[in-house]
Amino acid sequence: MASSSTHDHYHQQQQPFPTAAPPPTPSTTLPSTSDSAATDLLSRLLHRLPPSLSNSATTPLLLRRRSSLAITTTTTPPAISFTDLKSSILSNLPIVSELGFFQLTNHPIQPELTNSAESDSVEIFNLLAHQKQQYFPRHWPLGFDDDDDDDGDADSVFLDSVCSTESTDLTLTSLREFTKEMEKVGLAVVEALTCAVGVRSPGLDDPGAVHSLMWISDVNSGLGEKMVGSGRFYPYVVGLHYHMSKQSCNLLTDTGLVPVSCEMGSILVTIGDIAQVWSNGKLKNVRGKPSLSIEEGSDNSSLSMSLLVTLPLESTVSPLSLKVEIGCADLTDNCDKDVYEKSKEERLFNSFSFEDYAWRVYHERVPLKDPLDRYRNKL
């Protein structure tokens, strides 16, 4: 483990996130329609309610009432083989783009590494409260979720792609390796999705093009039994969620909560809001990350480990331009012969600041409306 001085130097040189919360808020820096203004007002009013009226028991209830008609039978996501990723995504694109999620099989993440990473995660959550704050100081959004609104969310920690800490007492060797391997898989999924949808690559070879976050939650520390709330929400391109056991979870989509069951050892891939904008609306998205369904007395793991492929805070989000392919019929190629031109297709989304958007959705936390609505092209 690197020393504190080495860690500080690392953050000064490479930390993609600011060391303090950004001062602007979208309500003052971004144009909004009357609908989005009304939504913001309602959100602010809800957050001013006393904890007894705005706690975690209320939020899941709102979600259940809104989406009770959408919850029917449990959905088994389509299986996509990592060994034939590009062609498999292309052949399943209609259902993948409609659902906004799929499960990845035959991937290179070994169960032994996952189990060791889970043990490292347990060690993190077994720390005393003052140790958590000392070892993982807040550099938004990194660090422990130390919000004091008493909303009952599960304890969560956001780590960067190298799982940096301020302590030499935590080695986290397996968790770092797990995060590194998951990031490789995530970048491959992003490349395959953009190729299948027919938009230019977002430049994944550029180290500053995308960033990864490891988001770990301890469900038992929060709601415990049958958790259905969405809790914190951080925008991403794709999310990778390793299923350590055969257990169901809930996904929040535009149509409501969707119960999903995946194979043990598979990776549930959720398409994020940034991917929806990049694809100009061709891909549906999942809001936030899956919430595990943990029954009381269950032997299933209460830990959730999710790798989010996301963007640097200084990024601007807008639809990617279409690409015209010449002689690239073989989808196993890297499409190096592609000729890119600016899309003549009408853009469904206006460009917006990722930092403002991320700050707003992370703190808003009440998904009464699709947060992307304010950026849709109304003309």
N, C-alpha and C positions, 0 to 999 in steps of 0.2 A: 504494500500500500504506500502511495506517495505521501510525503509529509504535507503539512498544512501550507507551507510556503510554496511547495510545488503545485499544490492544488489551486492556490490563489493565482499563481502564474498561469496555470492552465485556463482558468476562467477569464483572466484578463485577455488572453490571446484567442481563445476558441469558444468561450461560452456564448451560445447563440441567443441566450435570453438575458434581459436586463436584470440588474441587481436590485431594482426597485420597480414598484408598479408604475406603469406608464400613466402620466397625468391626464391625457385626454380621454374622454369617454365618447362613444359613438353618438350619444344624444346631442352632443354639442359640436361634433366635428363632421358628422355625416348627414347628408340630406335624407329625409324620411317622408314617407307618405302619411296621410292621415290615419291609415290603418295601423302602421307601425308605431306612430306616436301614441295611439290609443293603447296598443299592447304594452308599450314601455310604461305608460302611466299606470295601467293595471298591475304590471309587475312590481313597480315601486310601491304601490299601495299594499300589495300582498306581503312584501318584505318588511313593511312597517307594522304588520300585525304582531301581537304578542306571541311569544314562543308557543303558548298553549294552543293558539289557533293556526300557526303556520309551521308546525313541526312536521316530522317525516310521516306521521300518520295521516296528515292532511294531503300532502303531495301525492302519495300513491293512490289515495282515494280519488283525487281529481283525475288521475290517469286512468284508474279503473273505470270510473263513470264515463269518461270520454271514449274509452276504447273497449268497453265490455262487449259490444257487438262484433268487434274485430277478433276477439279471442275465441277461437273455436277449437280445432284440433291442433296438436303439436306438429310443427313443420320440420321435416328432415331436409336440410339444405342439399342442393345438388353437389355431388362429389367431383372435385377437380383434382386430377393427378399432377403433382409437381414435376414429375418426370417428363410430362408432355404438356407443359403449362400453357404455352401460347396457343397451340391448336385446340387444346381442351377448353380454354376460356372462350375462344372464338366459336366453337361448335355449340357451347352452352350459353352464348351471349344473350339470347332473348330472355331466358329465364333468370340469368344472373342480373341483367340490367333491370328486370322487373322486380325482383326480390330485394336487391341491394346487399345480398350476402351469399356466401357459399362456404363449403368446408373443403379444406385442402388435405389431401391424402398423399401417401408416398413421399413425404417431405423429409429433409435430412436431419430434423431435430430429434435426437435420440431420447428415449424415456429416461435413461439414467441421468442425462444432463438436466432434464426437466425436474426430476426428483431432487437433485442436488440444489438446483436453483430455488426450488420451493423451500428447502431447508434453510437456505440463506435468507429467504424472505421471512420465514418464521422467526429467525434470529432478530431481524429488524423490528418486527412487531412486538417481540418480547422485551424490547428496551424500555426503560423507565421514561416517563414523559419528558423530563429534563434532558435525558440523553438523546431522545428523538430530535428535540429542537437544537441541541448542540451539534449532533452529528450531521443533521440535514437542515441547515438554515434555509430560510425562505428566500429564494431568488425566483420570483414568480415566472412560470408556474411550478418550478422545482421545489422539492421539500415536502414535508408532511402537510396535509390539509388540516390547518389549525384554526379553522373558522369557529367562532364561538357563538354561532346562532342556535346551538342546541337543536339541530334539525335531525339528529339521529342517524346521519349517514355513516356508512362503514368507514373505518379508518383507512386512509389512502396515503400513498407516497408517490410522488413523481420523481423519477430519476432520469438523468441524461443517458446518452447511448453508451457511456463508459461507467455508469453507476457511481459517480463521484460522491465521496463523503468527506467529512472534516475529521475523520478519526482513523487512526492506525489499528484500532481494536477490531474493526470490522473488515474482514478480508473480501468477502462476497465474490470469491473467484468464480464459482459456478454461475452465479447470477450474471456476472459480467460476460462470461462466455455464452450463456443462454441468450442474453440481449443481443450480442454481436451476431449470433447465428440467426436469430429471429429477424434482425434488421436486413440481413442478406436476402432472406425469403421475402420480406416485405417489399424491398426494392424490385425484386424480380416480378412480383405480382403487379406493382404499379406499371412497370414497363409492358407487361403482357396486356393489361387492361387498356392502356392508352393505344397500343398497337391494334387491339381488337376493335376498339371504338372508332379508330381511324383519325386520331389527332396526333399531332407531332409530340415527340418525347419531351418531357419537361426538363431534359438535361440532367439526368441522374448521375452522369459522370462528373459533374461539377460538385465538389464537396459542399458548397454552400447552397445548393439547389433545394435540398430537403434536409430535415433533421428527424431524429427519432426520440421518442420518450417511452420509458418503461413505466407503466402505471400499475401499481400493485395495490390491491384492496383486501382487507380482512373483513369478510361479510359478517362473521359472528360478533365483531365488535360493534356492529351497527344494528340493523333491524333483525338480523338473525334469521328467523323463520320466514320463508317465502318472500324474499325481498323483491319488490317490483318497481321501486322508484328509480329515476334516472340519475339523481344526484348531480355531481359535478359533470360538466360537459366541456371538453376541449376539442376544437376542430382538428380534423385530420384528413389525409388522403385515403389511406386504408388502415384498418385496425386488425391486428392478428391476436387471437385469443386461444391459447393452448388449452385443450380439454384434458385435464389430468384424470378424469373419471367420466363414466357415462352418466351425465346429469344434464338436466334441462336448464335453460335460461330464457330470459325475456329480452326481446329487442324492441326498441321504440322506433317505429316507422311513421310515415305520414298517415297511415291508416290505423295506427294505434299500437298496442302492445302485441307482439307476435311471439308465442311460445316456440322455442326451437330446441331440438335434441340432436346432438352430434355424436359421432363415434368416439370412443375413448382413444386418445392419442392423436386425434385429428386437430387441425387448426381451423377455427372458425374465422373466416375473413369477412369483415364488414366494410362496405364501401362508405366512405365518409362524405361530408358536405363539400369539401374541397374538390373531391373527385367528381361530384355532381356538377359543380361549376366548370371544371376543366372540360368535361364532356359536353358542355352546353345543354345539360338536362337529359342527355341520353341514358345516364345511369341514375337510378334511384339510390337514396342513401339511408343509412341508419343513423339515428341521433344518439350521440354518446357511445358508451360501450355496453356490452351485455351485462345484465344483472342476474347473478346466479340464483337458482331456486333451491334453497337449502331447507329441507324439512327438519323439524325438531327431532333430535335423536339420530339424524342421518350420519353415516360414516364418511360421506363425501367431503372432499376438501373444502374448507371455507375460504381459501385464498383464490384470488383472481389475478392472473398475470397477463397484461395486455401490452403489446408493442404497437405504438402509434407512429406511423410514418406521417409526419406533419411538415410544416414550413417554418423557416426563420421568421421572427416577428416583423422584420422590416419588409417582408414580401408584399407584393400586390397580387391579388387574386382576380383572375379573369378567365373566360373560356380560351382554351388553346386552339390554335388554328388547325384547319383540316390539312391532311397531307395527301398528295397524289402519288401513288405507287407506280413504279415502272419496273417490270421484271422482278417483282418481289412476291411471286406466288408461293414460294416456299416459306411458310411462317416460322420455320426454325431458324431462318436467317435473322440477322439483327437489323434488317431493313436499312442497310447502309446506302442503298441506291435510291432511297426515297427522295422525291423532290417536294419541298414544302412551299406552299403558297398561302397567302392570307385568305382565310375563309370568306366566301361570299354569303355564307349562311347567316341569317339574322341571329344576332346574339341574344340569348334569353336572359343573360345576366350582365349587369354593369360591373366595371372594375371596382374593387374596394380594398381597403387596407386590412391585411390579415391581423395586424396588431390590435386595431380597434375592434374588429369582429371577435377575435379570441378573448379579449378582455370583457366584452359585453356578454357573450354566451357563457363564459366561465362563472360570472358573478350573477347572471340573471336567474338561472337554475329552475325557472318555471316554464316548461315547454308548452305554453298555451298556443303557440303559433310557430310555424316553420320560421326559424331565425333568418333564413335566406330570402324570405319574401320581400324584405325592404330593398334588396339588391336586384330584384327581377326587373327586366326591361318592360315597362308598362305601355310603351308605344307600339 
